[in-house]
Amino acid sequence: MDIDDTLTTEGKLPAESYAALWRLHEADLIVVPITGRPAGWCDLITRQWPVDGVVGENGAFVYWEEPGTRRMRSIHHPNAVRSDTPSLARAMERAMREVPGCRPARDQFARLYDIAIDFAEEEPVLPLSAAMKIKEICEEEGLKAKVSSIHVNAWMGDYDKLDMAQRYLAERFGYDDERDRASVLFAGDSPNDEPMFAHFPMACGVANVARYQGIMKRYPTF
């Protein structure tokens, strides 16, 4: 599942969401948050939440703990490029200049491979049209860009949430996409979840996915 505005409500993780993760874990289901949040957040989530791994920065990496140990493991996507590359800096500078009110995400310092430009996590909350303009700027700078419910994330390299999710499930759990796709349930809420929505027949959108009608090309089945 996605995290922001899927598990969270108005930026907070409610008790019922966290308890639901524990119930899933205790039912022996494989539980994997798949998020645009940064490496620093994903390290904490991997250590403190009842999850089997965390895919972060929209597919740049996955972190997990070896069962029964406190030993952290990770896979970093071979196409991922560090966030200090000049193309990312140019896109950030242009967005700040051309889209009034947007700002670097507060969690940018904890990122390894992407930039996150805040349009709705903190105030002022900008309209979705501002997010689409930021996305356009990033793409003009040669980046891959996705809109979430709070940020526009941009990165170098050809990968997304789906790519890393498949890699991780295959490497750690022997997942075969043709055989096992129907056994995966994904929940999300925004355009950066679109690859997951398009691929998995048991994909679910929480109610706020409706605000992206006309922007997304593929919607969740449910």
C-alpha positions as CSV (number, residue, x, y, z in Angstrom):
1,M,0.0,0.0,0.0
2,D,0.8,3.6,-0.4
3,I,1.3,5.6,2.8
4,D,0.4,9.3,2.5
5,D,-3.4,9.9,2.3
6,T,-3.9,6.1,2.0
7,L,-2.8,5.0,5.5
8,T,-2.7,8.5,6.8
9,T,-5.4,11.1,7.3
10,E,-4.4,14.8,7.2
11,G,-0.8,13.8,7.6
12,K,-1.3,11.6,10.7
13,L,-1.1,7.8,11.0
14,P,-4.4,6.9,12.9
15,A,-4.4,4.3,15.5
16,E,-6.8,2.1,13.4
17,S,-4.4,2.2,10.4
18,Y,-1.4,1.1,12.5
19,A,-3.5,-1.6,14.2
20,A,-4.6,-2.8,10.8
21,L,-1.0,-3.3,9.8
22,W,-0.4,-5.4,12.9
23,R,-3.5,-7.5,12.1
24,L,-2.3,-8.1,8.6
25,H,1.2,-9.1,9.9
26,E,-0.3,-11.4,12.5
27,A,-2.4,-13.1,9.7
28,D,0.9,-14.0,7.9
29,L,0.2,-11.7,5.0
30,I,3.2,-10.0,3.3
31,V,2.9,-6.3,4.1
32,V,4.9,-3.8,2.0
33,P,4.4,0.0,2.0
34,I,5.3,1.4,-1.4
35,T,5.9,5.1,-1.1
36,G,7.5,8.3,-2.4
37,R,8.9,9.0,1.0
38,P,12.7,9.2,1.4
39,A,15.3,6.8,2.5
40,G,15.5,8.2,6.0
41,W,11.8,7.6,6.5
42,C,11.9,4.2,5.0
43,D,14.7,3.1,7.4
44,L,12.6,4.1,10.4
45,I,9.4,2.4,9.0
46,T,11.3,-0.8,8.3
47,R,12.6,-0.9,11.8
48,Q,9.5,0.2,13.7
49,W,6.4,-0.9,11.7
50,P,5.1,-4.5,11.3
51,V,6.1,-4.7,7.7
52,D,8.1,-7.1,5.5
53,G,9.8,-4.3,3.6
54,V,9.4,-0.7,2.3
55,V,9.8,0.4,-1.3
56,G,10.9,4.1,-1.2
57,E,11.4,7.1,-3.4
58,N,9.0,5.8,-5.9
59,G,11.0,2.6,-6.6
60,A,14.6,3.7,-6.1
61,F,15.2,1.1,-3.4
62,V,13.6,-1.4,-1.0
63,Y,14.7,-1.9,2.6
64,W,13.8,-4.8,4.9
65,E,14.9,-6.6,8.1
66,E,16.0,-10.2,8.0
67,P,13.4,-12.2,10.0
68,G,14.3,-12.7,13.6
69,T,17.2,-10.3,13.4
70,R,17.9,-6.6,13.4
71,R,20.0,-6.9,10.3
72,M,18.9,-4.5,7.5
73,R,19.0,-5.5,3.9
74,S,18.4,-3.4,0.8
75,I,18.1,-3.5,-3.0
76,H,18.9,-0.2,-4.9
77,H,17.7,0.0,-8.4
78,P,20.5,-0.1,-11.0
79,N,19.1,2.8,-12.9
80,A,18.8,5.1,-9.8
81,V,21.0,8.3,-9.9
82,R,21.9,10.2,-6.8
83,S,19.9,13.3,-6.0
84,D,22.8,15.7,-6.2
85,T,22.9,15.4,-10.0
86,P,22.7,18.8,-11.8
87,S,19.5,18.0,-13.7
88,L,17.6,17.6,-10.5
89,A,19.0,20.9,-9.1
90,R,18.0,22.7,-12.3
91,A,14.5,21.4,-12.1
92,M,14.2,22.4,-8.4
93,E,15.4,25.9,-9.2
94,R,13.0,26.3,-12.1
95,A,10.0,25.1,-10.1
96,M,10.8,27.6,-7.3
97,R,11.1,30.4,-9.8
98,E,8.1,29.5,-12.1
99,V,5.5,28.1,-9.6
100,P,4.9,30.7,-6.9
101,G,4.3,29.1,-3.4
102,C,5.9,25.7,-4.1
103,R,9.0,24.8,-2.0
104,P,11.4,21.9,-1.4
105,A,9.8,19.2,0.7
106,R,10.9,19.2,4.3
107,D,12.2,15.7,4.0
108,Q,14.5,16.5,1.1
109,F,17.5,16.2,3.3
110,A,16.7,12.5,3.9
111,R,16.5,11.6,0.1
112,L,19.1,9.6,-1.8
113,Y,17.8,9.6,-5.4
114,D,15.1,12.1,-6.0
115,I,13.8,15.6,-5.4
116,A,10.4,16.2,-3.8
117,I,8.7,19.6,-4.4
118,D,5.9,20.3,-1.9
119,F,2.6,21.7,-3.1
120,A,0.2,20.3,-0.6
121,E,1.9,18.8,2.5
122,E,2.4,22.2,4.2
123,E,0.7,25.6,3.7
124,P,0.1,27.2,1.4
125,V,-1.7,24.3,-0.3
126,L,-1.5,24.9,-4.0
127,P,-4.0,23.7,-6.6
128,L,-3.5,20.6,-8.6
129,S,-2.7,22.7,-11.6
130,A,0.4,23.9,-9.8
131,A,1.5,20.3,-9.3
132,M,1.0,19.6,-13.0
133,K,3.1,22.7,-13.9
134,I,5.9,21.4,-11.6
135,K,5.7,18.0,-13.3
136,E,5.9,19.6,-16.7
137,I,9.0,21.6,-15.7
138,C,10.7,18.4,-14.4
139,E,10.0,16.5,-17.6
140,E,11.4,19.4,-19.7
141,E,14.6,19.0,-17.7
142,G,14.7,15.3,-18.8
143,L,13.5,13.8,-15.5
144,K,10.8,11.3,-14.7
145,A,8.2,13.0,-12.6
146,K,5.1,11.8,-10.7
147,V,2.4,13.7,-8.7
148,S,1.5,12.4,-5.3
149,S,-1.2,13.8,-3.0
150,I,1.4,16.1,-1.4
151,H,4.6,16.3,-3.5
152,V,5.8,16.2,-7.0
153,N,8.7,13.7,-7.1
154,A,11.3,13.7,-9.9
155,W,14.3,11.5,-10.6
156,M,16.7,10.3,-13.2
157,G,16.4,6.7,-14.4
158,D,13.7,4.4,-15.7
159,Y,11.9,2.8,-12.8
160,D,8.8,3.2,-10.7
161,K,6.9,1.7,-7.8
162,L,5.8,-1.3,-9.8
163,D,9.3,-2.1,-11.0
164,M,10.9,-2.3,-7.6
165,A,7.9,-4.1,-6.0
166,Q,8.2,-6.9,-8.6
167,R,11.9,-7.1,-8.1
168,Y,11.6,-7.3,-4.4
169,L,8.8,-9.9,-4.3
170,A,10.6,-12.1,-6.8
171,E,14.0,-12.0,-5.0
172,R,12.8,-12.4,-1.5
173,F,9.5,-14.4,-1.8
174,G,9.9,-16.3,-5.1
175,Y,7.1,-14.2,-6.7
176,D,6.2,-15.0,-10.3
177,D,4.2,-12.2,-11.9
178,E,2.2,-14.4,-14.3
179,R,1.4,-16.9,-11.6
180,D,1.0,-14.7,-8.6
181,R,-0.3,-11.3,-9.8
182,A,-3.9,-12.0,-8.7
183,S,-2.7,-12.7,-5.2
184,V,-1.5,-9.1,-4.7
185,L,-3.8,-6.5,-3.3
186,F,-2.6,-2.9,-3.6
187,A,-4.2,0.3,-2.1
188,G,-3.3,3.8,-3.2
189,D,-4.6,7.2,-3.9
190,S,-2.8,9.3,-6.5
191,P,-1.0,9.4,-9.9
192,N,2.3,8.0,-8.6
193,D,0.3,4.8,-7.8
194,E,-0.9,4.5,-11.4
195,P,1.6,1.8,-12.4
196,M,0.4,-0.3,-9.6
197,F,-3.3,0.4,-10.4
198,A,-2.7,-0.6,-14.0
199,H,-0.9,-3.8,-13.3
200,F,-2.7,-5.5,-10.4
201,P,-6.3,-6.7,-10.8
202,M,-6.9,-6.4,-7.1
203,A,-5.9,-2.7,-7.0
204,C,-8.0,-0.4,-4.7
205,G,-8.2,3.4,-4.6
206,V,-9.2,5.3,-1.4
207,A,-11.8,7.9,-2.0
208,N,-9.6,10.8,-2.8
209,V,-8.3,9.1,-5.9
210,A,-11.4,10.7,-7.5
211,R,-9.8,14.1,-7.5
212,Y,-7.4,12.9,-10.2
213,Q,-10.0,12.1,-12.8
214,G,-8.8,13.5,-16.1
215,I,-5.2,13.3,-15.1
216,M,-4.7,9.5,-14.6
217,K,-5.0,7.2,-17.6
218,R,-5.5,4.0,-15.5
219,Y,-7.6,3.7,-12.4
220,P,-7.8,1.0,-9.8
221,T,-10.3,-1.8,-10.3
222,F,-12.0,-1.0,-7.0
